[in-house]
Amino acid sequence: MPSFITRTTITRSTLAALFASCVAVSFTASALPSAPLKDVLSLKEACQQIAIEDQLPENEVGVFLLDCVNDQLTEMGYERIASLDELQ
C-alpha cells in the first residue's frame, strides 16, 4: 500500500478520535448555570425595546425575543432557556 494512503488513513483516524473525544468532553462537562430570573426578565425587556425600535411585525416578535434573550444569556455564560412563556 502506498505510504500516502497509510498516512491519510492514520490522519483520518486521528481526526475522528479527536472529534469523538471533544464530543464526549462536551457532554460530560458541567452544565452552564441558570441565569437569575431578574436577569432574564431584564434581558427580555431590553429585547422588547429592540423589537419595538426595529418595528418587527407582531408575528415575528416571539421568536425574536427568545433568540435575543438566549444570545445574551450565552454571551454571559448562562444556560439558554426553552421558552419565555414560563417567566413571571
N, CA, C and O atoms as a CHARMM CRD file, in Angstrom:
* protein
*
  352
    1    1 MET  N      0.85800  -1.17300   0.00000 PROA 1      0.00000
    2    1 MET  CA     0.00000   0.00000   0.00000 PROA 1      0.00000
    3    1 MET  C      0.89900   1.22900   0.00000 PROA 1      0.00000
    4    1 MET  O      1.87100   1.27600   0.75400 PROA 1      0.00000
    5    2 PRO  N      0.59400   2.23500  -0.83500 PROA 2      0.00000
    6    2 PRO  CA     1.40800   3.44600  -0.86700 PROA 2      0.00000
    7    2 PRO  C      1.38500   4.14500   0.48400 PROA 2      0.00000
    8    2 PRO  O      0.39500   4.10200   1.21400 PROA 2      0.00000
    9    3 SER  N      2.50400   4.78800   0.79300 PROA 3      0.00000
   10    3 SER  CA     2.63300   5.42000   2.10900 PROA 3      0.00000
   11    3 SER  C      1.67100   6.58200   2.30200 PROA 3      0.00000
   12    3 SER  O      1.24300   6.82300   3.43000 PROA 3      0.00000
   13    4 PHE  N      1.30900   7.32000   1.24200 PROA 4      0.00000
   14    4 PHE  CA     0.39300   8.44300   1.41500 PROA 4      0.00000
   15    4 PHE  C     -1.00400   7.96900   1.80400 PROA 4      0.00000
   16    4 PHE  O     -1.71800   8.67900   2.51300 PROA 4      0.00000
   17    5 ILE  N     -1.40500   6.77700   1.35100 PROA 5      0.00000
   18    5 ILE  CA    -2.70200   6.22400   1.72500 PROA 5      0.00000
   19    5 ILE  C     -2.69700   5.86800   3.20500 PROA 5      0.00000
   20    5 ILE  O     -3.67700   6.11200   3.90900 PROA 5      0.00000
   21    6 THR  N     -1.60800   5.29900   3.67100 PROA 6      0.00000
   22    6 THR  CA    -1.48800   4.94800   5.07600 PROA 6      0.00000
   23    6 THR  C     -1.53300   6.20000   5.93400 PROA 6      0.00000
   24    6 THR  O     -2.22500   6.23600   6.95200 PROA 6      0.00000
   25    7 ARG  N     -0.78600   7.24100   5.52300 PROA 7      0.00000
   26    7 ARG  CA    -0.79200   8.50000   6.27300 PROA 7      0.00000
   27    7 ARG  C     -2.17900   9.12000   6.28100 PROA 7      0.00000
   28    7 ARG  O     -2.61300   9.64000   7.30900 PROA 7      0.00000
   29    8 THR  N     -2.88600   9.07600   5.15300 PROA 8      0.00000
   30    8 THR  CA    -4.22700   9.62900   5.06800 PROA 8      0.00000
   31    8 THR  C     -5.17000   8.87400   5.99800 PROA 8      0.00000
   32    8 THR  O     -5.98200   9.48300   6.69400 PROA 8      0.00000
   33    9 THR  N     -5.06200   7.55400   6.00800 PROA 9      0.00000
   34    9 THR  CA    -5.90300   6.74000   6.88400 PROA 9      0.00000
   35    9 THR  C     -5.60800   7.05000   8.34600 PROA 9      0.00000
   36    9 THR  O     -6.52800   7.18700   9.15200 PROA 9      0.00000
   37   10 ILE  N     -4.33200   7.16100   8.68700 PROA 10     0.00000
   38   10 ILE  CA    -3.95400   7.47900  10.06600 PROA 10     0.00000
   39   10 ILE  C     -4.45100   8.87100  10.43100 PROA 10     0.00000
   40   10 ILE  O     -4.96900   9.06900  11.53000 PROA 10     0.00000
   41   11 THR  N     -4.30600   9.82600   9.54000 PROA 11     0.00000
   42   11 THR  CA    -4.76200  11.19100   9.80300 PROA 11     0.00000
   43   11 THR  C     -6.26900  11.22800  10.01800 PROA 11     0.00000
   44   11 THR  O     -6.74700  11.88500  10.94200 PROA 11     0.00000
   45   12 ARG  N     -7.01600  10.53300   9.17900 PROA 12     0.00000
   46   12 ARG  CA    -8.46700  10.49100   9.32700 PROA 12     0.00000
   47   12 ARG  C     -8.86400   9.81800  10.63000 PROA 12     0.00000
   48   12 ARG  O     -9.77500  10.27800  11.31900 PROA 12     0.00000
   49   13 SER  N     -8.18700   8.74000  10.96700 PROA 13     0.00000
   50   13 SER  CA    -8.48200   8.04000  12.22100 PROA 13     0.00000
   51   13 SER  C     -8.18700   8.92900  13.42100 PROA 13     0.00000
   52   13 SER  O     -8.94500   8.94700  14.39100 PROA 13     0.00000
   53   14 THR  N     -7.08100   9.66500  13.35100 PROA 14     0.00000
   54   14 THR  CA    -6.70800  10.57000  14.43600 PROA 14     0.00000
   55   14 THR  C     -7.73000  11.68700  14.57100 PROA 14     0.00000
   56   14 THR  O     -8.13700  12.02900  15.68100 PROA 14     0.00000
   57   15 LEU  N     -8.14400  12.25200  13.45500 PROA 15     0.00000
   58   15 LEU  CA    -9.14500  13.31900  13.49200 PROA 15     0.00000
   59   15 LEU  C    -10.47900  12.80300  14.01900 PROA 15     0.00000
   60   15 LEU  O    -11.15600  13.49600  14.77900 PROA 15     0.00000
   61   16 ALA  N    -10.85600  11.60200  13.62300 PROA 16     0.00000
   62   16 ALA  CA   -12.11400  11.01900  14.10600 PROA 16     0.00000
   63   16 ALA  C    -12.04500  10.78800  15.61300 PROA 16     0.00000
   64   16 ALA  O    -13.01400  11.05000  16.32600 PROA 16     0.00000
   65   17 ALA  N    -10.91100  10.30000  16.09800 PROA 17     0.00000
   66   17 ALA  CA   -10.75000  10.06500  17.53800 PROA 17     0.00000
   67   17 ALA  C    -10.76600  11.39500  18.29400 PROA 17     0.00000
   68   17 ALA  O    -11.36800  11.49100  19.36400 PROA 17     0.00000
   69   18 LEU  N    -10.11700  12.40500  17.75200 PROA 18     0.00000
   70   18 LEU  CA   -10.10300  13.72400  18.38700 PROA 18     0.00000
   71   18 LEU  C    -11.51600  14.30300  18.44300 PROA 18     0.00000
   72   18 LEU  O    -11.91900  14.84700  19.47100 PROA 18     0.00000
   73   19 PHE  N    -12.25800  14.19200  17.36500 PROA 19     0.00000
   74   19 PHE  CA   -13.63300  14.68000  17.33900 PROA 19     0.00000
   75   19 PHE  C    -14.48700  13.95200  18.37300 PROA 19     0.00000
   76   19 PHE  O    -15.25100  14.57800  19.10700 PROA 19     0.00000
   77   20 ALA  N    -14.35500  12.62900  18.42700 PROA 20     0.00000
   78   20 ALA  CA   -15.12500  11.84200  19.39200 PROA 20     0.00000
   79   20 ALA  C    -14.77200  12.24300  20.82200 PROA 20     0.00000
   80   20 ALA  O    -15.64600  12.30000  21.68600 PROA 20     0.00000
   81   21 SER  N    -13.50800  12.51800  21.06900 PROA 21     0.00000
   82   21 SER  CA   -13.08900  12.95900  22.40600 PROA 21     0.00000
   83   21 SER  C    -13.70200  14.30300  22.76100 PROA 21     0.00000
   84   21 SER  O    -14.16400  14.50300  23.88500 PROA 21     0.00000
   85   22 CYS  N    -13.70700  15.21600  21.81400 PROA 22     0.00000
   86   22 CYS  CA   -14.29100  16.54300  22.05600 PROA 22     0.00000
   87   22 CYS  C    -15.78600  16.44400  22.34100 PROA 22     0.00000
   88   22 CYS  O    -16.30200  17.12600  23.22600 PROA 22     0.00000
   89   23 VAL  N    -16.47000  15.60300  21.59500 PROA 23     0.00000
   90   23 VAL  CA   -17.89900  15.41700  21.81200 PROA 23     0.00000
   91   23 VAL  C    -18.13600  14.82600  23.19300 PROA 23     0.00000
   92   23 VAL  O    -19.03200  15.27000  23.91100 PROA 23     0.00000
   93   24 ALA  N    -17.34700  13.83400  23.56900 PROA 24     0.00000
   94   24 ALA  CA   -17.50000  13.21100  24.88300 PROA 24     0.00000
   95   24 ALA  C    -17.24200  14.22000  25.98900 PROA 24     0.00000
   96   24 ALA  O    -17.96400  14.24500  26.98600 PROA 24     0.00000
   97   25 VAL  N    -16.22300  15.05000  25.82600 PROA 25     0.00000
   98   25 VAL  CA   -15.91500  16.06100  26.83400 PROA 25     0.00000
   99   25 VAL  C    -17.04400  17.07400  26.93400 PROA 25     0.00000
  100   25 VAL  O    -17.39500  17.49300  28.03600 PROA 25     0.00000
  101   26 SER  N    -17.61800  17.47400  25.81200 PROA 26     0.00000
  102   26 SER  CA   -18.68700  18.47600  25.85100 PROA 26     0.00000
  103   26 SER  C    -19.92000  17.93300  26.56500 PROA 26     0.00000
  104   26 SER  O    -20.63400  18.69100  27.22100 PROA 26     0.00000
  105   27 PHE  N    -20.18200  16.63100  26.44700 PROA 27     0.00000
  106   27 PHE  CA   -21.33300  16.05300  27.12700 PROA 27     0.00000
  107   27 PHE  C    -21.08400  15.80900  28.60700 PROA 27     0.00000
  108   27 PHE  O    -22.01900  15.80500  29.40700 PROA 27     0.00000
  109   28 THR  N    -19.82200  15.60700  28.96900 PROA 28     0.00000
  110   28 THR  CA   -19.52500  15.33800  30.36900 PROA 28     0.00000
  111   28 THR  C    -19.15400  16.58900  31.14100 PROA 28     0.00000
  112   28 THR  O    -19.08300  16.55700  32.36900 PROA 28     0.00000
  113   29 ALA  N    -18.91600  17.68500  30.44800 PROA 29     0.00000
  114   29 ALA  CA   -18.58000  18.92800  31.13400 PROA 29     0.00000
  115   29 ALA  C    -19.78300  19.39300  31.94300 PROA 29     0.00000
  116   29 ALA  O    -20.92800  19.09500  31.60500 PROA 29     0.00000
  117   30 SER  N    -19.51000  20.11500  32.99500 PROA 30     0.00000
  118   30 SER  CA   -20.61800  20.58000  33.83100 PROA 30     0.00000
  119   30 SER  C    -21.50300  21.52800  33.04700 PROA 30     0.00000
  120   30 SER  O    -21.03200  22.27800  32.19200 PROA 30     0.00000
  121   31 ALA  N    -22.76700  21.48500  33.34200 PROA 31     0.00000
  122   31 ALA  CA   -23.74700  22.32300  32.64900 PROA 31     0.00000
  123   31 ALA  C    -23.53200  23.78500  33.03200 PROA 31     0.00000
  124   31 ALA  O    -23.01800  24.09800  34.10600 PROA 31     0.00000
  125   32 LEU  N    -23.92900  24.64500  32.14600 PROA 32     0.00000
  126   32 LEU  CA   -23.85400  26.07400  32.44100 PROA 32     0.00000
  127   32 LEU  C    -24.87100  26.41900  33.51800 PROA 32     0.00000
  128   32 LEU  O    -25.90900  25.76400  33.62600 PROA 32     0.00000
  129   33 PRO  N    -24.58500  27.43100  34.30700 PROA 33     0.00000
  130   33 PRO  CA   -25.55500  27.81800  35.33900 PROA 33     0.00000
  131   33 PRO  C    -26.77100  28.49500  34.72800 PROA 33     0.00000
  132   33 PRO  O    -26.69500  29.08800  33.65200 PROA 33     0.00000
  133   34 SER  N    -27.87400  28.39900  35.41900 PROA 34     0.00000
  134   34 SER  CA   -29.08200  29.11000  35.00400 PROA 34     0.00000
  135   34 SER  C    -28.95800  30.56100  35.43900 PROA 34     0.00000
  136   34 SER  O    -28.43200  30.85700  36.51200 PROA 34     0.00000
  137   35 ALA  N    -29.43900  31.44600  34.61000 PROA 35     0.00000
  138   35 ALA  CA   -29.40700  32.86800  34.94700 PROA 35     0.00000
  139   35 ALA  C    -30.47400  33.17300  35.99200 PROA 35     0.00000
  140   35 ALA  O    -31.53400  32.54800  36.00400 PROA 35     0.00000
  141   36 PRO  N    -30.19400  34.12400  36.85900 PROA 36     0.00000
  142   36 PRO  CA   -31.23000  34.55600  37.80600 PROA 36     0.00000
  143   36 PRO  C    -32.43700  35.10900  37.04000 PROA 36     0.00000
  144   36 PRO  O    -32.28000  35.73100  35.98900 PROA 36     0.00000
  145   37 LEU  N    -33.62700  34.88000  37.56600 PROA 37     0.00000
  146   37 LEU  CA   -34.85500  35.31100  36.90700 PROA 37     0.00000
  147   37 LEU  C    -34.84100  36.80300  36.61700 PROA 37     0.00000
  148   37 LEU  O    -35.27200  37.23000  35.54600 PROA 37     0.00000
  149   38 LYS  N    -34.35000  37.60300  37.55900 PROA 38     0.00000
  150   38 LYS  CA   -34.34600  39.05900  37.35000 PROA 38     0.00000
  151   38 LYS  C    -33.47700  39.43700  36.15000 PROA 38     0.00000
  152   38 LYS  O    -33.79000  40.39700  35.44600 PROA 38     0.00000
  153   39 ASP  N    -32.40000  38.70400  35.91000 PROA 39     0.00000
  154   39 ASP  CA   -31.55300  38.98100  34.74900 PROA 39     0.00000
  155   39 ASP  C    -32.26200  38.61100  33.45300 PROA 39     0.00000
  156   39 ASP  O    -32.18300  39.34300  32.46700 PROA 39     0.00000
  157   40 VAL  N    -32.95100  37.48200  33.45400 PROA 40     0.00000
  158   40 VAL  CA   -33.67600  37.05000  32.25300 PROA 40     0.00000
  159   40 VAL  C    -34.79500  38.04700  31.93200 PROA 40     0.00000
  160   40 VAL  O    -35.00900  38.39800  30.77200 PROA 40     0.00000
  161   41 LEU  N    -35.49900  38.49600  32.96500 PROA 41     0.00000
  162   41 LEU  CA   -36.56800  39.47500  32.75400 PROA 41     0.00000
  163   41 LEU  C    -36.01100  40.79200  32.22800 PROA 41     0.00000
  164   41 LEU  O    -36.62000  41.43300  31.37100 PROA 41     0.00000
  165   42 SER  N    -34.86300  41.18800  32.73700 PROA 42     0.00000
  166   42 SER  CA   -34.22300  42.41700  32.27000 PROA 42     0.00000
  167   42 SER  C    -33.80700  42.29000  30.79800 PROA 42     0.00000
  168   42 SER  O    -33.98400  43.22000  30.01100 PROA 42     0.00000
  169   43 LEU  N    -33.25600  41.13500  30.44400 PROA 43     0.00000
  170   43 LEU  CA   -32.88600  40.90000  29.04400 PROA 43     0.00000
  171   43 LEU  C    -34.11300  40.89700  28.14600 PROA 43     0.00000
  172   43 LEU  O    -34.07600  41.42100  27.03300 PROA 43     0.00000
  173   44 LYS  N    -35.19400  40.31100  28.62700 PROA 44     0.00000
  174   44 LYS  CA   -36.43100  40.28200  27.84000 PROA 44     0.00000
  175   44 LYS  C    -36.93000  41.70000  27.58000 PROA 44     0.00000
  176   44 LYS  O    -37.34900  42.01800  26.46700 PROA 44     0.00000
  177   45 GLU  N    -36.88400  42.55300  28.60500 PROA 45     0.00000
  178   45 GLU  CA   -37.30700  43.94800  28.42300 PROA 45     0.00000
  179   45 GLU  C    -36.44200  44.66100  27.39400 PROA 45     0.00000
  180   45 GLU  O    -36.95300  45.37600  26.53200 PROA 45     0.00000
  181   46 ALA  N    -35.13300  44.46400  27.48700 PROA 46     0.00000
  182   46 ALA  CA   -34.22000  45.10200  26.53400 PROA 46     0.00000
  183   46 ALA  C    -34.49000  44.61600  25.11600 PROA 46     0.00000
  184   46 ALA  O    -34.47500  45.40300  24.16900 PROA 46     0.00000
  185   47 CYS  N    -34.73400  43.33000  24.97300 PROA 47     0.00000
  186   47 CYS  CA   -35.02200  42.77000  23.65100 PROA 47     0.00000
  187   47 CYS  C    -36.36700  43.26700  23.12200 PROA 47     0.00000
  188   47 CYS  O    -36.52100  43.48000  21.92000 PROA 47     0.00000
  189   48 GLN  N    -37.34600  43.45300  24.02500 PROA 48     0.00000
  190   48 GLN  CA   -38.64200  44.00700  23.61200 PROA 48     0.00000
  191   48 GLN  C    -38.46100  45.43000  23.07500 PROA 48     0.00000
  192   48 GLN  O    -39.10900  45.81500  22.10200 PROA 48     0.00000
  193   49 GLN  N    -37.58900  46.19700  23.70200 PROA 49     0.00000
  194   49 GLN  CA   -37.31600  47.55600  23.22300 PROA 49     0.00000
  195   49 GLN  C    -36.72500  47.53100  21.82100 PROA 49     0.00000
  196   49 GLN  O    -37.08500  48.34100  20.96700 PROA 49     0.00000
  197   50 ILE  N    -35.81500  46.59200  21.59600 PROA 50     0.00000
  198   50 ILE  CA   -35.20700  46.46000  20.26700 PROA 50     0.00000
  199   50 ILE  C    -36.27600  46.09900  19.23900 PROA 50     0.00000
  200   50 ILE  O    -36.29100  46.64300  18.13500 PROA 50     0.00000
  201   51 ALA  N    -37.16500  45.18200  19.60400 PROA 51     0.00000
  202   51 ALA  CA   -38.24000  44.77200  18.68600 PROA 51     0.00000
  203   51 ALA  C    -39.12700  45.95600  18.33400 PROA 51     0.00000
  204   51 ALA  O    -39.54100  46.11400  17.18600 PROA 51     0.00000
  205   52 ILE  N    -39.41700  46.78700  19.33400 PROA 52     0.00000
  206   52 ILE  CA   -40.25100  47.97900  19.09200 PROA 52     0.00000
  207   52 ILE  C    -39.52000  48.96500  18.18900 PROA 52     0.00000
  208   52 ILE  O    -40.08800  49.47600  17.22400 PROA 52     0.00000
  209   53 GLU  N    -38.24400  49.22900  18.51500 PROA 53     0.00000
  210   53 GLU  CA   -37.45900  50.17000  17.71300 PROA 53     0.00000
  211   53 GLU  C    -37.28900  49.70100  16.27900 PROA 53     0.00000
  212   53 GLU  O    -37.29400  50.50600  15.34800 PROA 53     0.00000
  213   54 ASP  N    -37.13800  48.39200  16.10400 PROA 54     0.00000
  214   54 ASP  CA   -36.97600  47.82900  14.75700 PROA 54     0.00000
  215   54 ASP  C    -38.30500  47.61400  14.05100 PROA 54     0.00000
  216   54 ASP  O    -38.33400  47.18800  12.89600 PROA 54     0.00000
  217   55 GLN  N    -39.40800  47.90700  14.74000 PROA 55     0.00000
  218   55 GLN  CA   -40.75600  47.77100  14.19500 PROA 55     0.00000
  219   55 GLN  C    -40.99800  46.37900  13.59400 PROA 55     0.00000
  220   55 GLN  O    -41.48300  46.23300  12.47200 PROA 55     0.00000
  221   56 LEU  N    -40.63900  45.37200  14.38600 PROA 56     0.00000
  222   56 LEU  CA   -40.85200  43.99700  13.92600 PROA 56     0.00000
  223   56 LEU  C    -42.33800  43.69900  13.84400 PROA 56     0.00000
  224   56 LEU  O    -43.10700  44.15000  14.69200 PROA 56     0.00000
  225   57 PRO  N    -42.75200  42.94700  12.83700 PROA 57     0.00000
  226   57 PRO  CA   -44.14900  42.52200  12.75800 PROA 57     0.00000
  227   57 PRO  C    -44.48800  41.66800  13.98100 PROA 57     0.00000
  228   57 PRO  O    -43.64500  40.91600  14.47000 PROA 57     0.00000
  229   58 GLU  N    -45.70400  41.78300  14.46400 PROA 58     0.00000
  230   58 GLU  CA   -46.15000  41.08400  15.67700 PROA 58     0.00000
  231   58 GLU  C    -45.88900  39.58200  15.60900 PROA 58     0.00000
  232   58 GLU  O    -45.53200  38.96700  16.61400 PROA 58     0.00000
  233   59 ASN  N    -46.06500  38.99200  14.43300 PROA 59     0.00000
  234   59 ASN  CA   -45.89100  37.53800  14.30200 PROA 59     0.00000
  235   59 ASN  C    -44.42400  37.10700  14.38200 PROA 59     0.00000
  236   59 ASN  O    -44.15500  35.90800  14.45700 PROA 59     0.00000
  237   60 GLU  N    -43.47100  38.03400  14.36900 PROA 60     0.00000
  238   60 GLU  CA   -42.04900  37.70600  14.46900 PROA 60     0.00000
  239   60 GLU  C    -41.47000  38.01500  15.84400 PROA 60     0.00000
  240   60 GLU  O    -40.35100  37.60400  16.14700 PROA 60     0.00000
  241   61 VAL  N    -42.21000  38.72600  16.67000 PROA 61     0.00000
  242   61 VAL  CA   -41.67800  39.20100  17.94200 PROA 61     0.00000
  243   61 VAL  C    -41.32600  38.05600  18.88800 PROA 61     0.00000
  244   61 VAL  O    -40.26100  38.08600  19.50500 PROA 61     0.00000
  245   62 GLY  N    -42.17900  37.06100  19.01900 PROA 62     0.00000
  246   62 GLY  CA   -41.94300  35.96600  19.95200 PROA 62     0.00000
  247   62 GLY  C    -40.63600  35.22800  19.67900 PROA 62     0.00000
  248   62 GLY  O    -39.84600  34.99200  20.59300 PROA 62     0.00000
  249   63 VAL  N    -40.41500  34.87200  18.43200 PROA 63     0.00000
  250   63 VAL  CA   -39.18900  34.16600  18.04800 PROA 63     0.00000
  251   63 VAL  C    -37.98100  35.07200  18.25000 PROA 63     0.00000
  252   63 VAL  O    -36.93900  34.63400  18.74000 PROA 63     0.00000
  253   64 PHE  N    -38.12900  36.34300  17.86800 PROA 64     0.00000
  254   64 PHE  CA   -37.04200  37.29300  18.04700 PROA 64     0.00000
  255   64 PHE  C    -36.65900  37.42300  19.51700 PROA 64     0.00000
  256   64 PHE  O    -35.47500  37.39700  19.85300 PROA 64     0.00000
  257   65 LEU  N    -37.65200  37.56300  20.39600 PROA 65     0.00000
  258   65 LEU  CA   -37.37000  37.73500  21.82200 PROA 65     0.00000
  259   65 LEU  C    -36.59900  36.54300  22.38000 PROA 65     0.00000
  260   65 LEU  O    -35.61100  36.72100  23.09200 PROA 65     0.00000
  261   66 LEU  N    -37.04300  35.33900  22.06200 PROA 66     0.00000
  262   66 LEU  CA   -36.36800  34.15100  22.57200 PROA 66     0.00000
  263   66 LEU  C    -34.93400  34.07500  22.06000 PROA 66     0.00000
  264   66 LEU  O    -34.01500  33.79400  22.82800 PROA 66     0.00000
  265   67 ASP  N    -34.74000  34.32400  20.77100 PROA 67     0.00000
  266   67 ASP  CA   -33.38400  34.30400  20.20500 PROA 67     0.00000
  267   67 ASP  C    -32.51000  35.38500  20.82700 PROA 67     0.00000
  268   67 ASP  O    -31.35000  35.14200  21.16100 PROA 67     0.00000
  269   68 CYS  N    -33.06700  36.56800  20.97800 PROA 68     0.00000
  270   68 CYS  CA   -32.33700  37.70000  21.53600 PROA 68     0.00000
  271   68 CYS  C    -31.91100  37.40900  22.97300 PROA 68     0.00000
  272   68 CYS  O    -30.74900  37.60700  23.32900 PROA 68     0.00000
  273   69 VAL  N    -32.83300  36.94500  23.78800 PROA 69     0.00000
  274   69 VAL  CA   -32.52600  36.63200  25.19000 PROA 69     0.00000
  275   69 VAL  C    -31.48800  35.51700  25.26400 PROA 69     0.00000
  276   69 VAL  O    -30.53200  35.61100  26.03400 PROA 69     0.00000
  277   70 ASN  N    -31.66700  34.46900  24.47400 PROA 70     0.00000
  278   70 ASN  CA   -30.72100  33.35900  24.50300 PROA 70     0.00000
  279   70 ASN  C    -29.33300  33.76300  24.02700 PROA 70     0.00000
  280   70 ASN  O    -28.33700  33.28600  24.57100 PROA 70     0.00000
  281   71 ASP  N    -29.24600  34.62800  23.03000 PROA 71     0.00000
  282   71 ASP  CA   -27.93900  35.12000  22.59200 PROA 71     0.00000
  283   71 ASP  C    -27.22600  35.83100  23.72900 PROA 71     0.00000
  284   71 ASP  O    -26.03200  35.62700  23.94500 PROA 71     0.00000
  285   72 GLN  N    -27.95600  36.66300  24.45300 PROA 72     0.00000
  286   72 GLN  CA   -27.36400  37.39500  25.57400 PROA 72     0.00000
  287   72 GLN  C    -26.97900  36.45600  26.71100 PROA 72     0.00000
  288   72 GLN  O    -25.92300  36.62200  27.32100 PROA 72     0.00000
  289   73 LEU  N    -27.82200  35.47900  26.99800 PROA 73     0.00000
  290   73 LEU  CA   -27.50800  34.51000  28.05300 PROA 73     0.00000
  291   73 LEU  C    -26.23700  33.73800  27.71400 PROA 73     0.00000
  292   73 LEU  O    -25.38800  33.51000  28.57600 PROA 73     0.00000
  293   74 THR  N    -26.11800  33.34200  26.45600 PROA 74     0.00000
  294   74 THR  CA   -24.93000  32.61800  26.01300 PROA 74     0.00000
  295   74 THR  C    -23.68300  33.47300  26.19600 PROA 74     0.00000
  296   74 THR  O    -22.66600  32.99300  26.69700 PROA 74     0.00000
  297   75 GLU  N    -23.75800  34.73400  25.79300 PROA 75     0.00000
  298   75 GLU  CA   -22.61900  35.63900  25.94500 PROA 75     0.00000
  299   75 GLU  C    -22.24100  35.83300  27.40500 PROA 75     0.00000
  300   75 GLU  O    -21.07100  36.05200  27.72000 PROA 75     0.00000
  301   76 MET  N    -23.21700  35.75500  28.29800 PROA 76     0.00000
  302   76 MET  CA   -22.98000  35.95800  29.72000 PROA 76     0.00000
  303   76 MET  C    -22.55000  34.66500  30.42300 PROA 76     0.00000
  304   76 MET  O    -22.24900  34.67700  31.61600 PROA 76     0.00000
  305   77 GLY  N    -22.52100  33.54900  29.67900 PROA 77     0.00000
  306   77 GLY  CA   -22.09400  32.28000  30.25100 PROA 77     0.00000
  307   77 GLY  C    -23.18700  31.51700  30.97900 PROA 77     0.00000
  308   77 GLY  O    -22.91500  30.65800  31.81700 PROA 77     0.00000
  309   78 TYR  N    -24.44100  31.84900  30.64200 PROA 78     0.00000
  310   78 TYR  CA   -25.56900  31.16200  31.26200 PROA 78     0.00000
  311   78 TYR  C    -26.18100  30.16100  30.30500 PROA 78     0.00000
  312   78 TYR  O    -25.95800  30.20700  29.09500 PROA 78     0.00000
  313   79 GLU  N    -26.95500  29.25700  30.87200 PROA 79     0.00000
  314   79 GLU  CA   -27.70400  28.26800  30.11300 PROA 79     0.00000
  315   79 GLU  C    -28.81500  28.96300  29.32600 PROA 79     0.00000
  316   79 GLU  O    -29.42600  29.91800  29.80600 PROA 79     0.00000
  317   80 ARG  N    -29.06400  28.47700  28.12000 PROA 80     0.00000
  318   80 ARG  CA   -30.15600  29.00500  27.30400 PROA 80     0.00000
  319   80 ARG  C    -31.48800  28.55600  27.89500 PROA 80     0.00000
  320   80 ARG  O    -31.54700  27.56900  28.62800 PROA 80     0.00000
  321   81 ILE  N    -32.54200  29.27300  27.58100 PROA 81     0.00000
  322   81 ILE  CA   -33.87200  28.90200  28.05600 PROA 81     0.00000
  323   81 ILE  C    -34.69600  28.39000  26.88500 PROA 81     0.00000
  324   81 ILE  O    -34.44900  28.74800  25.73400 PROA 81     0.00000
  325   82 ALA  N    -35.67400  27.55300  27.18900 PROA 82     0.00000
  326   82 ALA  CA   -36.50200  26.94700  26.14300 PROA 82     0.00000
  327   82 ALA  C    -37.67800  27.83500  25.75800 PROA 82     0.00000
  328   82 ALA  O    -38.15000  27.78500  24.62200 PROA 82     0.00000
  329   83 SER  N    -38.14700  28.63900  26.69000 PROA 83     0.00000
  330   83 SER  CA   -39.34300  29.43000  26.44000 PROA 83     0.00000
  331   83 SER  C    -39.36800  30.65900  27.33700 PROA 83     0.00000
  332   83 SER  O    -38.85500  30.64300  28.45600 PROA 83     0.00000
  333   84 LEU  N    -39.96900  31.71600  26.82600 PROA 84     0.00000
  334   84 LEU  CA   -40.17900  32.92000  27.62400 PROA 84     0.00000
  335   84 LEU  C    -41.56200  32.90100  28.27000 PROA 84     0.00000
  336   84 LEU  O    -41.85800  33.73500  29.12600 PROA 84     0.00000
  337   85 ASP  N    -42.39900  31.96600  27.87000 PROA 85     0.00000
  338   85 ASP  CA   -43.77100  31.89800  28.37400 PROA 85     0.00000
  339   85 ASP  C    -43.83200  31.60000  29.86700 PROA 85     0.00000
  340   85 ASP  O    -44.78300  31.99600  30.54200 PROA 85     0.00000
  341   86 GLU  N    -42.83100  30.91000  30.38100 PROA 86     0.00000
  342   86 GLU  CA   -42.85200  30.49200  31.77100 PROA 86     0.00000
  343   86 GLU  C    -42.39100  31.57900  32.74400 PROA 86     0.00000
  344   86 GLU  O    -42.50400  31.41800  33.95900 PROA 86     0.00000
  345   87 LEU  N    -41.87800  32.66700  32.21600 PROA 87     0.00000
  346   87 LEU  CA   -41.35700  33.74100  33.07500 PROA 87     0.00000
  347   87 LEU  C    -42.50400  34.53000  33.69800 PROA 87     0.00000
  348   87 LEU  O    -43.51700  34.79200  33.05000 PROA 87     0.00000
  349   88 GLN  N    -42.33500  34.89600  34.93100 PROA 88     0.00000
  350   88 GLN  CA   -43.35400  35.68400  35.64300 PROA 88     0.00000
  351   88 GLN  C    -42.88400  37.11100  35.76300 PROA 88     0.00000
  352   88 GLN  O    -43.58800  37.94800  36.32800 PROA 88     0.00000
